[in-house]
Amino acid sequence: MKQVTLYKNFQIHGESFQREKNGAWVPQYTLTRQDTATEKLDFPSHQYQFNHTFPTEFEADEFALHMAQAWVDKS
């Protein structure tokens, strides 16, 4: 799906992928903070790849999106 979602001043890039053709989908995301020029930040971006797999790209991307949002809410 490779979409970008805006959430609380972050861009969340869904980057789920398959390790092999016709294999399960591995959820992955990259977060990028939008206001890096105006604030001193410990992390301008954050990337995470999960150990879970899903049968479809949509399910993997949805899982990654929800987990990325949870990470933003905790930080």
N, CA, C and O atoms as a GROMACS GRO file, in nm:
protein
  300
    1MET      N    1   0.083  -0.119   0.000
    1MET     CA    2   0.000   0.000   0.000
    1MET      C    3   0.087   0.125   0.000
    1MET      O    4   0.057   0.220  -0.072
    2LYS      N    5   0.192   0.127   0.076
    2LYS     CA    6   0.290   0.236   0.075
    2LYS      C    7   0.227   0.374   0.081
    2LYS      O    8   0.248   0.457  -0.007
    3GLN      N    9   0.150   0.397   0.184
    3GLN     CA   10   0.084   0.526   0.200
    3GLN      C   11   0.146   0.605   0.313
    3GLN      O   12   0.218   0.549   0.396
    4VAL      N   13   0.118   0.735   0.316
    4VAL     CA   14   0.165   0.822   0.422
    4VAL      C   15   0.043   0.873   0.497
    4VAL      O   16  -0.053   0.920   0.437
    5THR      N   17   0.048   0.861   0.630
    5THR     CA   18  -0.060   0.909   0.716
    5THR      C   19  -0.004   1.016   0.807
    5THR      O   20   0.103   0.997   0.866
    6LEU      N   21  -0.073   1.128   0.821
    6LEU     CA   22  -0.034   1.232   0.914
    6LEU      C   23  -0.100   1.205   1.048
    6LEU      O   24  -0.220   1.178   1.054
    7TYR      N   25  -0.021   1.214   1.157
    7TYR     CA   26  -0.074   1.188   1.291
    7TYR      C   27   0.007   1.268   1.392
    7TYR      O   28   0.126   1.245   1.410
    8LYS      N   29  -0.059   1.362   1.458
    8LYS     CA   30   0.003   1.443   1.564
    8LYS      C   31   0.140   1.496   1.524
    8LYS      O   32   0.238   1.474   1.596
    9ASN      N   33   0.147   1.564   1.414
    9ASN     CA   34   0.270   1.628   1.367
    9ASN      C   35   0.379   1.528   1.324
    9ASN      O   36   0.497   1.563   1.321
   10PHE      N   37   0.340   1.407   1.292
   10PHE     CA   38   0.428   1.305   1.238
   10PHE      C   39   0.374   1.257   1.104
   10PHE      O   40   0.253   1.256   1.082
   11GLN      N   41   0.463   1.218   1.016
   11GLN     CA   42   0.425   1.143   0.897
   11GLN      C   43   0.456   0.997   0.926
   11GLN      O   44   0.568   0.964   0.967
   12ILE      N   45   0.358   0.910   0.906
   12ILE     CA   46   0.378   0.766   0.924
   12ILE      C   47   0.379   0.704   0.785
   12ILE      O   48   0.279   0.712   0.713
   13HIS      N   49   0.490   0.643   0.749
   13HIS     CA   50   0.504   0.576   0.620
   13HIS      C   51   0.488   0.426   0.643
   13HIS      O   52   0.572   0.364   0.708
   14GLY      N   53   0.380   0.368   0.590
   14GLY     CA   54   0.363   0.224   0.596
   14GLY      C   55   0.454   0.159   0.494
   14GLY      O   56   0.448   0.193   0.376
   15GLU      N   57   0.537   0.066   0.538
   15GLU     CA   58   0.637   0.006   0.450
   15GLU      C   59   0.638  -0.146   0.461
   15GLU      O   60   0.744  -0.208   0.454
   16SER      N   61   0.521  -0.206   0.477
   16SER     CA   62   0.514  -0.351   0.490
   16SER      C   63   0.566  -0.418   0.364
   16SER      O   64   0.557  -0.362   0.254
   17PHE      N   65   0.622  -0.538   0.380
   17PHE     CA   66   0.686  -0.605   0.266
   17PHE      C   67   0.676  -0.756   0.282
   17PHE      O   68   0.642  -0.806   0.389
   18GLN      N   69   0.706  -0.828   0.175
   18GLN     CA   70   0.714  -0.973   0.175
   18GLN      C   71   0.860  -1.014   0.164
   18GLN      O   72   0.934  -0.960   0.082
   19ARG      N   73   0.901  -1.110   0.245
   19ARG     CA   74   1.039  -1.160   0.238
   19ARG      C   75   1.058  -1.249   0.116
   19ARG      O   76   1.169  -1.259   0.063
   20GLU      N   77   0.951  -1.315   0.071
   20GLU     CA   78   0.957  -1.400  -0.048
   20GLU      C   79   0.827  -1.385  -0.126
   20GLU      O   80   0.723  -1.350  -0.069
   21LYS      N   81   0.833  -1.411  -0.254
   21LYS     CA   82   0.716  -1.397  -0.340
   21LYS      C   83   0.603  -1.485  -0.287
   21LYS      O   84   0.624  -1.602  -0.253
   22ASN      N   85   0.483  -1.428  -0.279
   22ASN     CA   86   0.363  -1.496  -0.229
   22ASN      C   87   0.374  -1.536  -0.082
   22ASN      O   88   0.301  -1.624  -0.036
   23GLY      N   89   0.466  -1.473  -0.007
   23GLY     CA   90   0.481  -1.502   0.135
   23GLY      C   91   0.395  -1.410   0.220
   23GLY      O   92   0.320  -1.327   0.168
   24ALA      N   93   0.407  -1.426   0.350
   24ALA     CA   94   0.335  -1.341   0.444
   24ALA      C   95   0.394  -1.199   0.442
   24ALA      O   96   0.508  -1.178   0.401
   25TRP      N   97   0.313  -1.104   0.485
   25TRP     CA   98   0.355  -0.964   0.487
   25TRP      C   99   0.409  -0.927   0.625
   25TRP      O  100   0.348  -0.960   0.727
   26VAL      N  101   0.523  -0.860   0.627
   26VAL     CA  102   0.588  -0.815   0.749
   26VAL      C  103   0.558  -0.665   0.768
   26VAL      O  104   0.592  -0.584   0.682
   27PRO      N  105   0.493  -0.629   0.880
   27PRO     CA  106   0.463  -0.488   0.902
   27PRO      C  107   0.589  -0.408   0.937
   27PRO      O  108   0.674  -0.453   1.013
   28GLN      N  109   0.597  -0.290   0.880
   28GLN     CA  110   0.709  -0.200   0.908
   28GLN      C  111   0.660  -0.058   0.887
   28GLN      O  112   0.575  -0.033   0.801
   29TYR      N  113   0.714   0.036   0.965
   29TYR     CA  114   0.680   0.176   0.946
   29TYR      C  115   0.803   0.263   0.969
   29TYR      O  116   0.900   0.222   1.033
   30THR      N  117   0.796   0.385   0.916
   30THR     CA  118   0.892   0.489   0.946
   30THR      C  119   0.813   0.613   0.986
   30THR      O  120   0.720   0.654   0.917
   31LEU      N  121   0.851   0.673   1.099
   31LEU     CA  122   0.791   0.797   1.146
   31LEU      C  123   0.888   0.911   1.119
   31LEU      O  124   1.008   0.897   1.140
   32THR      N  125   0.836   1.023   1.074
   32THR     CA  126   0.918   1.143   1.054
   32THR      C  127   0.847   1.260   1.120
   32THR      O  128   0.731   1.288   1.091
   33ARG      N  129   0.917   1.327   1.208
   33ARG     CA  130   0.860   1.443   1.279
   33ARG      C  131   0.854   1.560   1.182
   33ARG      O  132   0.950   1.583   1.108
   34GLN      N  133   0.745   1.634   1.181
   34GLN     CA  134   0.726   1.742   1.085
   34GLN      C  135   0.788   1.875   1.128
   34GLN      O  136   0.818   1.958   1.042
   35ASP      N  137   0.807   1.898   1.256
   35ASP     CA  138   0.855   2.028   1.301
   35ASP      C  139   1.000   2.026   1.346
   35ASP      O  140   1.036   2.093   1.442
   36THR      N  141   1.084   1.951   1.277
   36THR     CA  142   1.225   1.939   1.317
   36THR      C  143   1.300   2.071   1.308
   36THR      O  144   1.399   2.089   1.379
   37ALA      N  145   1.258   2.162   1.225
   37ALA     CA  146   1.329   2.289   1.210
   37ALA      C  147   1.304   2.382   1.328
   37ALA      O  148   1.388   2.468   1.358
   38THR      N  149   1.190   2.367   1.396
   38THR     CA  150   1.155   2.461   1.502
   38THR      C  151   1.185   2.410   1.642
   38THR      O  152   1.182   2.488   1.738
   39GLU      N  153   1.212   2.282   1.656
   39GLU     CA  154   1.238   2.226   1.788
   39GLU      C  155   1.367   2.143   1.787
   39GLU      O  156   1.403   2.084   1.685
   40LYS      N  157   1.434   2.140   1.900
   40LYS     CA  158   1.548   2.050   1.914
   40LYS      C  159   1.492   1.914   1.956
   40LYS      O  160   1.429   1.903   2.061
   41LEU      N  161   1.514   1.813   1.875
   41LEU     CA  162   1.455   1.682   1.899
   41LEU      C  163   1.559   1.575   1.922
   41LEU      O  164   1.668   1.579   1.865
   42ASP      N  165   1.525   1.480   2.007
   42ASP     CA  166   1.611   1.364   2.026
   42ASP      C  167   1.600   1.269   1.907
   42ASP      O  168   1.696   1.197   1.877
   43PHE      N  169   1.486   1.268   1.839
   43PHE     CA  170   1.465   1.178   1.727
   43PHE      C  171   1.386   1.249   1.618
   43PHE      O  172   1.267   1.276   1.637
   44PRO      N  173   1.446   1.280   1.505
   44PRO     CA  174   1.370   1.337   1.394
   44PRO      C  175   1.292   1.230   1.318
   44PRO      O  176   1.194   1.260   1.251
   45SER      N  177   1.337   1.103   1.331
   45SER     CA  178   1.264   0.994   1.268
   45SER      C  179   1.284   0.866   1.349
   45SER      O  180   1.375   0.855   1.431
   46HIS      N  181   1.196   0.770   1.324
   46HIS     CA  182   1.198   0.643   1.396
   46HIS      C  183   1.145   0.536   1.302
   46HIS      O  184   1.044   0.557   1.235
   47GLN      N  185   1.212   0.422   1.297
   47GLN     CA  186   1.168   0.313   1.210
   47GLN      C  187   1.158   0.186   1.292
   47GLN      O  188   1.238   0.162   1.383
   48TYR      N  189   1.058   0.102   1.259
   48TYR     CA  190   1.043  -0.023   1.330
   48TYR      C  191   0.987  -0.131   1.238
   48TYR      O  192   0.895  -0.107   1.160
   49GLN      N  193   1.045  -0.250   1.251
   49GLN     CA  194   0.998  -0.366   1.175
   49GLN      C  195   0.954  -0.470   1.277
   49GLN      O  196   1.027  -0.499   1.372
   50PHE      N  197   0.835  -0.526   1.259
   50PHE     CA  198   0.778  -0.620   1.354
   50PHE      C  199   0.812  -0.764   1.320
   50PHE      O  200   0.846  -0.795   1.206
   51ASN      N  201   0.802  -0.852   1.420
   51ASN     CA  202   0.823  -0.995   1.400
   51ASN      C  203   0.694  -1.063   1.355
   51ASN      O  204   0.700  -1.175   1.304
   52HIS      N  205   0.580  -0.999   1.373
   52HIS     CA  206   0.451  -1.054   1.332
   52HIS      C  207   0.444  -1.059   1.180
   52HIS      O  208   0.512  -0.982   1.112
   53THR      N  209   0.363  -1.148   1.127
   53THR     CA  210   0.335  -1.148   0.983
   53THR      C  211   0.184  -1.156   0.964
   53THR      O  212   0.111  -1.203   1.051
   54PHE      N  213   0.140  -1.110   0.847
   54PHE     CA  214  -0.002  -1.107   0.814
   54PHE      C  215  -0.022  -1.161   0.673
   54PHE      O  216   0.069  -1.154   0.590
   55PRO      N  217  -0.140  -1.216   0.645
   55PRO     CA  218  -0.164  -1.273   0.512
   55PRO      C  219  -0.176  -1.169   0.401
   55PRO      O  220  -0.154  -1.201   0.284
   56THR      N  221  -0.211  -1.044   0.436
   56THR     CA  222  -0.227  -0.941   0.333
   56THR      C  223  -0.146  -0.817   0.367
   56THR      O  224  -0.116  -0.791   0.484
   57GLU      N  225  -0.113  -0.742   0.264
   57GLU     CA  226  -0.041  -0.615   0.283
   57GLU      C  227  -0.127  -0.517   0.362
   57GLU      O  228  -0.076  -0.445   0.448
   58PHE      N  229  -0.257  -0.514   0.332
   58PHE     CA  230  -0.348  -0.423   0.402
   58PHE      C  231  -0.345  -0.449   0.553
   58PHE      O  232  -0.333  -0.354   0.631
   59GLU      N  233  -0.355  -0.575   0.595
   59GLU     CA  234  -0.354  -0.608   0.737
   59GLU      C  235  -0.221  -0.570   0.802
   59GLU      O  236  -0.219  -0.518   0.914
   60ALA      N  237  -0.113  -0.595   0.733
   60ALA     CA  238   0.020  -0.560   0.786
   60ALA      C  239   0.034  -0.409   0.800
   60ALA      O  240   0.084  -0.361   0.902
   61ASP      N  241  -0.009  -0.334   0.699
   61ASP     CA  242   0.000  -0.188   0.706
   61ASP      C  243  -0.090  -0.131   0.815
   61ASP      O  244  -0.050  -0.037   0.885
   62GLU      N  245  -0.210  -0.187   0.832
   62GLU     CA  246  -0.301  -0.140   0.937
   62GLU      C  247  -0.239  -0.165   1.075
   62GLU      O  248  -0.245  -0.078   1.161
   63PHE      N  249  -0.180  -0.281   1.095
   63PHE     CA  250  -0.114  -0.312   1.221
   63PHE      C  251   0.001  -0.214   1.246
   63PHE      O  252   0.013  -0.159   1.356
   64ALA      N  253   0.084  -0.192   1.146
   64ALA     CA  254   0.198  -0.100   1.160
   64ALA      C  255   0.150   0.041   1.191
   64ALA      O  256   0.208   0.109   1.275
   65LEU      N  257   0.043   0.086   1.125
   65LEU     CA  258  -0.011   0.220   1.150
   65LEU      C  259  -0.057   0.234   1.294
   65LEU      O  260  -0.024   0.332   1.360
   66HIS      N  261  -0.131   0.137   1.344
   66HIS     CA  262  -0.180   0.144   1.482
   66HIS      C  263  -0.065   0.140   1.583
   66HIS      O  264  -0.069   0.210   1.684
   67MET      N  265   0.035   0.060   1.556
   67MET     CA  266   0.150   0.053   1.646
   67MET      C  267   0.232   0.182   1.642
   67MET      O  268   0.283   0.227   1.744
   68ALA      N  269   0.245   0.242   1.525
   68ALA     CA  270   0.316   0.370   1.512
   68ALA      C  271   0.242   0.479   1.589
   68ALA      O  272   0.304   0.560   1.658
   69GLN      N  273   0.110   0.482   1.577
   69GLN     CA  274   0.031   0.580   1.651
   69GLN      C  275   0.047   0.561   1.802
   69GLN      O  276   0.058   0.658   1.876
   70ALA      N  277   0.049   0.437   1.848
   70ALA     CA  278   0.069   0.409   1.990
   70ALA      C  279   0.208   0.458   2.033
   70ALA      O  280   0.222   0.511   2.143
   71TRP      N  281   0.310   0.440   1.948
   71TRP     CA  282   0.444   0.486   1.982
   71TRP      C  283   0.446   0.638   1.997
   71TRP      O  284   0.506   0.691   2.090
   72VAL      N  285   0.380   0.708   1.904
   72VAL     CA  286   0.372   0.855   1.910
   72VAL      C  287   0.302   0.897   2.038
   72VAL      O  288   0.347   0.989   2.106
   73ASP      N  289   0.192   0.831   2.073
   73ASP     CA  290   0.116   0.868   2.194
   73ASP      C  291   0.199   0.851   2.320
   73ASP      O  292   0.179   0.926   2.416
   74LYS      N  293   0.291   0.754   2.323
   74LYS     CA  294   0.375   0.732   2.441
   74LYS      C  295   0.494   0.825   2.448
   74LYS      O  296   0.548   0.848   2.556
   75SER      N  297   0.535   0.880   2.334
   75SER     CA  298   0.657   0.963   2.335
   75SER      C  299   0.629   1.107   2.371
   75SER      O  300   0.721   1.189   2.376
   0.00000   0.00000   0.00000
